[in-house]
Amino acid sequence: MGDQERNCEKIVRAFCNAWFETQDVGKTAGFLCADIDFIGTGEQEFARGLDAMRAYIITDIQELDEPFSVAFPVMKCRLLQADLGSVFTEMILQNSQYAWHLRGFFILRRQREGWRILSLHFAEPGRSQQRGEHYPQTLVVERLRRQREELLNDTLPGGMMGGYIAEDFPFYFINDQMLAYLGYQDEAEFIADIQGKIINCMHPDDRRRVDAEVIAQLETGDEYTVEYRMKKQDGSYIWVHDLGRRLRAEDGRPAISSVCYDITAQIQAQEEVLRLYNNIPGAVFRCRYDETLSLVSANDGLFDFIGYTRAEFAELGNQLAAIIEPE
């Protein structure tokens, strides 16, 4: 390596040390050309000209709780012309909070006072592209997954929501599909209406039952299913089938995420069938032809005939075989 390449590397090392380790704005800016161009890792991170770059460095340093140490696992320099050089480096910025792997691309120009940085681009290696891939197949998979979710959202009468596993299920999240389906303009309106508690979006007569059923099911597994009436923004209620799963939220707190879909039409149809059943004298029922003769539906006449209330028969497992005397 020639002297000029070594000088370029020396400038890059000193520049990164002044910015990230000693956090000296004046010294950092002293390594830059007046017409510096900068592109950072963020979508809107860029600067053109020394004043804009200085302002960016000041803001960056002010946002750091503590400085970084800088390591250069790889640094390569190439002299492009007599007064123009390029430096590529792998960088690791590390402090007590986290480590950050970056790649830096520098173009340097030799001026009267020495080598100065003309162009700077920081990049973060992409994790979506696997070893041996020229194009990130994981992005294709992610796109297909999103397409499936969009199809589900377009066809599912309902959406997704979640609450923290604590008293009254404090609000965790709700997706746009669920907000639109319930008639809310945005998440803030929904949170205000339920006073920050998911249980408040349920019909008051269903809350105690839902709370007990969810807790009981989560004691034996990580999933639950429950049906209840959910309030819409206009004050009306719909019946929903709630399929939920236990998870750990971003802040480490236990939470549940659930898919809720509207079964109002199904419930209304069942109620209509029950009304028809109850207008027929005597016992009318449907059951599965299995070992226990599991009851599917029945009119009030059946329970009058067998001498059990619906609740009492449900405690027996809704099994007709339980009340039939063996021959």
Secondary structure, DSSP 4 states (H G I P E B T S, - for coil): --HHHHHHHHHHHHHHIIIIIS--HHHHHTTEEEEEEEE-SSTT-EEESHHHHHHHHHHHHHH-SSPPEEEEEEEEEEEEETTEEEEEEEEEEE-SS-EEEEEEEEEEEEETTEEEEEEEEEE---SSSPTT-SS-HHHHHHHHHHHHHHHHHHHSSEEEEEEESSTT-BEEEE-HHHHHHHT-SSHHHHHHHHTTBGGGGB-TTTHHHHHHHHHHHHTT-SEEEEEEEEE-TTS-EEEEEEEEEEEE-TTS-EEEEEEEEE-HHHHHHHHHHHHHHHTSSS--EEE-SSTT-BEEEE-HHHHHHHT--HHHHHHTTSBGGGGSPP-
